[in-house]
Amino acid sequence: MTRLARSLVLLTLFLAGMSVQPSSAQQLPGQPQSLPTEPLAIVTSSGRHEFAVEVADDRRERAIGLMFRTSIGADQGMLFDYPEVKEVSMWMRNTYIPLDMLFIRADGTIANVAHDTTPLSLESISSDGAVRGVLELAAGTAARLDIQAGDKVIQRIFGNTGEDKQ
């Protein structure tokens, strides 16, 4: 192969590599992430409510969360899975939609609920105690379904998926 042909092949490969779309692992700044969904249920005094949630279970996924999204479905959400039980704080940086945040203990019991958080706010929203996870839902969901502290979240990270399905 001549030097010119080799150079053209290398140039073609280089240009082809530049046109490849980034994977979620190589996500561009300012782009929403999309994670696989899992089932989740919340058992309240009004019954069992089913959701499909994305699970953010590593530092990078938790840092991005629902940033840059412009909408979220009524039966969708994002569950932040922390590897250890601890007090956590959230904020709404680069988050364009108002959310309800449910802070959840290791056994799946809701510790507290932050209703209708303010988009783009840097105000700290605290768990007010040690939790294993935080569930973000569309603002108004907690009020609409009467979700309160003490209600139960059923999901694999809390080890309670075998509990009675009421």
VMD Tcl script that draws the C-alpha trace (Angstrom):
set ca {
  {0.00 0.00 0.00}
  {1.39 3.37 -0.94}
  {1.98 6.12 1.57}
  {-0.83 8.20 0.04}
  {-3.32 5.29 0.25}
  {-2.35 4.63 3.86}
  {-2.81 8.30 4.71}
  {-6.25 8.34 3.08}
  {-7.33 5.23 5.01}
  {-6.17 6.76 8.31}
  {-7.90 10.05 7.52}
  {-11.14 8.22 6.65}
  {-11.03 6.25 9.91}
  {-10.33 9.42 11.90}
  {-13.24 11.31 10.31}
  {-15.59 8.34 10.75}
  {-14.70 8.19 14.46}
  {-15.53 11.87 14.90}
  {-19.10 11.37 13.66}
  {-19.98 8.67 16.21}
  {-22.71 9.71 18.68}
  {-21.63 9.70 22.35}
  {-22.90 6.83 24.47}
  {-24.56 7.52 27.83}
  {-21.15 6.86 29.40}
  {-19.69 9.65 27.21}
  {-22.63 11.97 27.66}
  {-22.18 15.57 26.59}
  {-22.65 18.29 29.23}
  {-26.15 19.77 29.22}
  {-27.81 16.60 27.95}
  {-30.38 14.59 29.96}
  {-29.37 11.07 30.90}
  {-31.60 8.09 30.27}
  {-31.27 5.06 32.53}
  {-33.04 1.67 32.41}
  {-36.36 1.57 34.28}
  {-37.43 -0.74 37.08}
  {-40.78 -1.23 38.83}
  {-41.50 0.55 42.10}
  {-44.68 0.71 44.19}
  {-45.76 3.02 46.98}
  {-48.29 1.68 49.47}
  {-50.37 4.46 51.04}
  {-53.65 4.66 52.94}
  {-55.35 5.07 49.55}
  {-53.81 1.90 48.04}
  {-50.87 0.70 46.00}
  {-49.47 3.02 43.33}
  {-47.17 1.66 40.61}
  {-44.32 3.53 38.91}
  {-41.55 2.84 36.38}
  {-38.41 4.49 37.74}
  {-34.91 5.02 36.49}
  {-32.37 3.97 39.12}
  {-29.34 6.23 39.58}
  {-26.94 3.99 41.46}
  {-23.51 5.45 40.91}
  {-21.98 8.81 41.75}
  {-22.16 10.18 38.19}
  {-25.77 9.11 37.63}
  {-26.82 10.57 40.99}
  {-25.01 13.84 40.20}
  {-26.93 14.27 36.92}
  {-30.29 12.91 38.12}
  {-33.18 14.54 36.24}
  {-31.15 17.55 35.14}
  {-31.98 19.00 31.72}
  {-35.32 17.15 31.46}
  {-38.31 19.18 30.35}
  {-40.99 16.72 31.45}
  {-41.66 13.58 33.46}
  {-44.66 11.26 33.22}
  {-47.24 10.87 35.99}
  {-46.14 7.26 36.61}
  {-42.41 7.83 36.14}
  {-39.60 8.90 38.40}
  {-35.96 8.55 39.36}
  {-34.75 6.60 42.38}
  {-31.38 7.62 43.80}
  {-29.76 4.56 45.36}
  {-27.06 5.35 47.91}
  {-24.64 2.52 48.76}
  {-24.77 3.39 52.46}
  {-27.47 4.72 54.72}
  {-26.76 8.39 55.45}
  {-28.27 11.85 55.58}
  {-28.45 13.31 52.08}
  {-29.19 16.69 50.57}
  {-30.50 17.37 47.09}
  {-30.78 20.49 44.95}
  {-32.45 21.49 41.71}
  {-29.44 22.78 39.77}
  {-30.11 22.46 36.01}
  {-33.43 20.75 36.78}
  {-36.17 22.45 34.75}
  {-39.23 20.70 36.15}
  {-40.69 20.94 39.67}
  {-40.45 17.67 41.60}
  {-41.65 15.95 44.75}
  {-38.76 14.30 46.63}
  {-39.43 11.30 48.85}
  {-36.61 10.46 51.27}
  {-36.68 6.73 52.02}
  {-35.15 4.73 54.89}
  {-33.32 1.43 54.35}
  {-36.49 -0.60 55.06}
  {-38.49 1.30 52.41}
  {-40.38 3.55 54.83}
  {-40.75 7.15 53.69}
  {-38.94 9.42 56.18}
  {-40.10 12.76 54.77}
  {-41.47 14.37 51.62}
  {-40.37 17.64 49.98}
  {-43.32 18.87 47.91}
  {-43.14 20.90 44.70}
  {-39.44 21.80 44.71}
  {-38.33 24.92 42.84}
  {-36.72 24.37 39.41}
  {-33.12 25.61 39.03}
  {-32.83 26.36 42.77}
  {-29.55 25.82 44.61}
  {-31.38 25.57 47.94}
  {-30.47 22.42 49.86}
  {-33.30 19.94 50.40}
  {-32.42 17.60 53.26}
  {-33.49 14.10 54.22}
  {-33.69 15.12 57.90}
  {-32.09 11.82 58.91}
  {-30.35 8.77 57.50}
  {-31.87 7.33 54.30}
  {-31.02 4.71 51.69}
  {-32.72 6.39 48.74}
  {-34.49 9.41 47.33}
  {-37.38 9.13 44.88}
  {-38.10 12.06 42.58}
  {-41.59 12.25 41.07}
  {-43.47 14.91 39.13}
  {-44.53 17.75 41.42}
  {-48.01 17.22 42.82}
  {-47.80 13.41 42.75}
  {-47.35 13.11 46.53}
  {-50.37 15.34 47.19}
  {-52.51 13.65 44.50}
  {-51.82 10.15 45.87}
  {-51.71 11.27 49.53}
  {-48.13 10.01 49.96}
  {-46.87 10.75 53.45}
  {-44.05 9.98 55.86}
  {-44.55 6.43 57.13}
  {-45.87 5.07 53.80}
  {-43.95 2.18 52.26}
  {-41.90 2.08 49.05}
  {-41.58 -1.39 47.55}
  {-38.49 -1.80 45.37}
  {-35.54 -4.20 45.08}
  {-32.99 -1.82 46.66}
  {-34.97 -1.94 49.91}
  {-35.10 -5.77 49.83}
  {-38.88 -5.80 50.22}
  {-40.20 -6.89 46.82}
  {-41.55 -10.11 48.33}
  {-43.87 -8.25 50.70}
  {-47.65 -8.64 50.34}
  {-48.90 -6.68 47.32}
  {-52.05 -5.36 49.03}
}
mol new
graphics top color blue
foreach p $ca { graphics top sphere $p radius 0.5 }
foreach p [lrange $ca 0 end-1] q [lrange $ca 1 end] { graphics top cylinder $p $q radius 0.2 }
display resetview
